[in-house]
Amino acid sequence: MAIREPVLAPVPIADLRPTQMTVGYREVAEKRRRWRDYDEDKRAAFLGAHMVPTLLGPKKHHYVIDHHHLSRALMEEGVESVLVTVVADLHHLEKDAFWTVCDHKSWVHPYDADGVRVGFKEIPKTMGDLADDPFRSLAGELRRAGGFAKDTTPFSEFLWADYLRRHIKPKRVANDFSAALEEAMALAKAPETNYLPGWCGPTT
């Protein structure tokens, strides 16, 4: 099932299907800024090195299982197509069976911007319809600042986002992101967060 073969014919970003409800718009904006700093050669090399992992789902739609932020950023920058790596071919499944497999394989994260689980039918059909989760942006910035390590756990940043959502006021994130990041850093080093993926707080 896991074939992981690159699709050498580019797939239009507009045709990619998300497997999550949200992205952090602040993080998308940062990826856009980095993209604008690249020259044409570096952009081509970057796209070749960052193929988007997908599942081939019902009606042979490509369902993205990573790089949602990158895909959204590239779309907003006017990039029309990307190369993809097909992780599993599930196009023969009925849609409900497809989502059940995705759920058991941790290939889908059906949680809205409040961290509430919703039905699979509510997952957006396009990258452009992904909603903003400011706490996902905060979790991404926390990881880059050394608050926790990059981890292979699926949707690890969303697990951190959900924790931060329960401990930091939304107004703090909206009105003073730097202060929210300082608060998040203190929380990340606490023993109470040692169950989260990539935790790197003090061990004594």
C-alpha positions in Angstrom: 0.0 0.0 0.0 2.8 2.5 0.9 4.3 3.2 -2.5 5.8 6.6 -1.9 6.5 7.3 -5.6 6.8 10.9 -6.8 4.3 12.0 -9.3 6.5 13.6 -12.0 3.6 15.3 -13.6 2.8 18.4 -11.4 -0.5 18.3 -9.6 -2.4 21.7 -9.4 -2.5 23.0 -5.8 -6.1 23.9 -6.5 -6.9 20.2 -6.8 -5.2 19.1 -3.6 -7.6 18.1 -0.8 -6.7 18.8 2.9 -6.9 16.3 5.6 -7.2 18.9 8.4 -9.5 21.8 9.2 -7.0 24.6 9.9 -3.6 26.1 9.5 -1.8 28.9 11.3 -2.1 31.9 9.0 0.8 33.6 10.7 2.9 30.5 9.8 1.7 30.6 6.3 2.7 34.3 6.0 6.2 33.4 7.2 6.5 30.7 4.6 5.4 33.2 2.0 8.0 35.7 3.1 10.8 33.1 2.8 9.6 32.1 -0.7 9.8 35.7 -1.8 13.4 35.8 -0.7 14.3 33.0 -3.1 15.6 33.6 -6.6 14.3 31.5 -9.5 16.9 28.8 -9.2 16.4 28.4 -5.4 12.7 28.2 -5.9 13.0 25.4 -8.4 15.4 23.5 -6.1 13.1 24.0 -3.2 10.0 22.7 -5.0 12.0 19.7 -6.1 13.1 18.9 -2.6 9.7 19.5 -0.9 7.3 17.2 -2.7 3.9 17.1 -1.0 3.0 13.7 0.5 -0.5 12.6 -0.5 -3.0 9.8 -0.4 -4.7 8.9 -3.7 -8.3 8.9 -2.5 -11.8 8.4 -3.9 -12.1 9.7 -7.5 -8.3 9.8 -7.5 -8.2 13.0 -5.6 -4.8 13.7 -4.0 -5.3 14.2 -0.2 -2.5 16.0 1.5 -1.1 14.5 4.7 1.7 17.0 5.3 2.9 20.4 4.1 -0.6 22.0 4.4 1.1 25.3 5.4 3.5 25.2 2.5 0.8 24.3 0.0 -1.3 27.2 1.2 1.6 29.6 1.1 2.6 28.6 -2.4 -1.0 28.9 -3.6 -1.1 32.4 -2.2 2.2 33.3 -3.9 0.7 32.3 -7.2 2.4 28.9 -7.6 0.0 26.7 -9.6 1.4 23.2 -9.2 3.6 21.0 -7.0 5.2 17.6 -7.2 3.6 15.0 -4.9 4.7 11.7 -3.3 1.8 9.2 -3.1 2.1 7.5 0.3 -0.9 5.1 -0.3 -3.3 4.4 -3.1 -6.8 4.2 -1.6 -8.8 5.4 -4.5 -10.8 2.1 -4.7 -12.3 2.8 -1.3 -15.7 4.3 -0.7 -15.4 7.7 0.9 -16.5 6.6 4.4 -14.1 3.7 4.4 -11.4 6.0 3.1 -11.8 8.4 6.1 -12.0 5.4 8.5 -8.6 4.2 7.3 -7.2 7.7 7.5 -8.4 8.1 11.0 -6.8 4.8 12.2 -3.5 5.6 10.4 -3.4 9.2 11.9 -3.6 10.6 8.4 -6.4 13.0 9.2 -6.9 15.7 11.9 -10.6 16.7 11.9 -10.4 19.3 14.6 -11.6 22.9 14.2 -10.0 26.2 15.2 -11.4 25.7 18.8 -9.8 22.2 19.0 -13.2 20.5 18.7 -13.5 17.3 16.7 -15.9 17.6 13.8 -17.2 15.2 11.1 -15.1 14.3 8.1 -17.7 16.0 5.9 -16.7 19.3 7.4 -13.0 19.1 6.3 -12.5 21.7 3.6 -12.3 20.6 0.0 -9.4 23.0 -1.0 -6.3 24.6 0.6 -7.9 28.0 0.2 -10.8 27.0 2.5 -8.5 26.1 5.5 -9.4 28.2 8.5 -7.0 30.0 10.8 -5.9 28.5 14.1 -3.7 31.2 15.9 -2.6 28.6 18.4 -1.2 26.4 15.6 0.9 29.4 14.6 2.0 29.8 18.2 3.0 26.2 18.5 5.0 26.4 15.3 6.9 29.5 16.5 7.4 27.8 19.9 9.1 24.8 18.1 11.3 27.1 16.1 12.3 29.0 19.3 13.4 25.7 20.9 10.3 25.1 23.1 10.0 21.6 21.8 11.8 19.4 19.3 10.5 18.4 15.8 8.9 15.0 16.2 7.5 12.3 13.9 4.3 12.1 15.9 1.4 12.9 13.4 0.1 16.4 13.9 2.4 17.0 16.8 2.2 20.8 16.5 -1.6 20.5 16.8 -1.2 18.6 20.1 0.9 21.5 21.4 -1.6 24.0 20.0 -4.4 22.3 21.9 -2.4 22.4 25.1 -1.5 26.1 24.6 -5.2 26.9 23.8 -6.2 25.6 27.2 -3.6 27.8 29.1 -3.2 31.0 27.2 -5.9 33.5 26.5 -6.8 34.0 22.8 -6.6 37.8 23.2 -3.0 37.5 24.3 -2.1 35.6 21.1 -4.0 38.1 19.0 -2.8 41.3 20.6 0.7 40.5 21.8 2.2 37.4 20.1 5.7 37.9 21.6 4.2 37.9 25.1 2.2 34.8 24.2 5.3 33.1 23.0 7.1 33.9 26.2 4.2 32.4 28.2 4.2 29.4 25.9 7.9 28.9 26.4 7.5 28.8 30.2 4.7 26.3 29.8 6.7 24.1 27.5 9.5 23.6 30.0 7.1 22.6 32.8 6.9 18.9 33.9 3.2 18.9 33.2 3.9 19.0 29.4 6.3 16.1 29.3 3.7 13.9 27.7 3.7 16.0 24.6 5.7 15.1 21.5 9.2 16.6 21.3 9.2 17.8 24.9 12.6 18.9 25.9 12.1 20.5 29.3 14.4 19.9 32.3 14.5 16.3 33.5 15.4 17.1 37.1 
